[in-house]
Amino acid sequence: MSCQHCQELCVKYIIRTPDQLRKAIRVAKAALSDKTLSEIHTADNWNQYSFNECAEKMVWGDIVDYHFACNRCETQFVLGAETYHGSGGYWSPENEKPSSIIDH
Ligand SMILES: [Zn+2]
């Protein structure tokens, strides 16, 4: 469940274009700067760039897989994309991943 701090972030946002990916990166970056979210590091790290580097330079690798958690309620969020296949990606609360993208 989300809390009032991360409520606005608790949306599924499907990413189909680099512009939409940039927008999602900016939103995540803003949430990190205002301390709503913290980045969490997972055992599988597919990213070619740290999220900071990604957000500052707007660069990303073939696989984008950043994870975040709300500092208050611990709701987790994922920013994921497969830019290589051009299949797009998503921003989503962890427990509501679009099912078509779960098994990659
Ligand atoms: Zn929250």
Boltz pocket constraint, residues with backbone or C-beta under 6 A from the ligand:
constraints:
  - pocket:
      binder: B
      contacts: [[A, 1], [A, 2], [A, 3], [A, 4], [A, 5], [A, 6], [A, 7], [A, 70], [A, 71], [A, 72], [A, 73], [A, 74], [A, 75]]
      max_distance: 6.0
